[in-house]
Amino acid sequence: MENMQLARRIRAFRKLKGVTQQSLAEQTGISLAMLGMIERGTRVPTEEQLVRIADVLAISLSEFK
């Protein structure tokens, strides 16, 4: 998957669920700086990070695609 598309979808789902970056970072154990880079598309999240983000946002991994 193209990284910018993934980045946009992560940010869109986070906002749709009313979750702040800070809250998502705390709940996933991903640093706020790293989460920001993932949402800007400058870092590609690992599979484990994607799973944690999806779990916190209560969505399936397939919804990121």
N, C-alpha and C positions, 0 to 999 in steps of 0.2 A: 504494500500500500504506500502511496505517496505520503511522505511525512507531513507536509503542510495540511493535507486533508485530515489526517489523524489528529494533528494539533488542534485544528478548528473544531473537530467533533468533540474532543475531550473538553475544550473550553465551553462549547455550546451545551453539552450535557451538564457540566458543572453549574453553569448559570441557570439552566432550566430547572435544576433541582434545588436552586437557592443556596448553594454551598460556596463559601468563600475559598479563595486559594489557600489562605492560612488554615482554615478548617480541614480542607482536603489534605494538605500537607501533614497536619498533625495526625489525622485518622489513618493515613496510608504509611506513615513513617518515611515519606519522601521529603527531602528538605524543600523549603519554600523556594529557594533559588533554583533547584533542579526542576521543580514543578513548573516554575515560570518558563524555564528554557524548553521544557516539553511542550507547553502550551503555545510558545512562540515558534515551535518547529525547529529550534536550533539544536535540540538533543532528541535522539530517538529513545523512547522508553523501552526498557527490557520487558520481556514477556511477563515477568513477575510483577513489575511495576504496573503494567496494564491490568493485570488480574486484580491487584489491590485497588486501583482506581475504579474499576468496574464494580467491585464488591461494595465499596463505600457509596458509589452513586446508585447502587441497586439496579444495574443494567447488565446485560450479557455482553461478553466480549464481541460477539458478532455485530452489536450495534455500533461499534467503532468503525466498522468496515463500510 
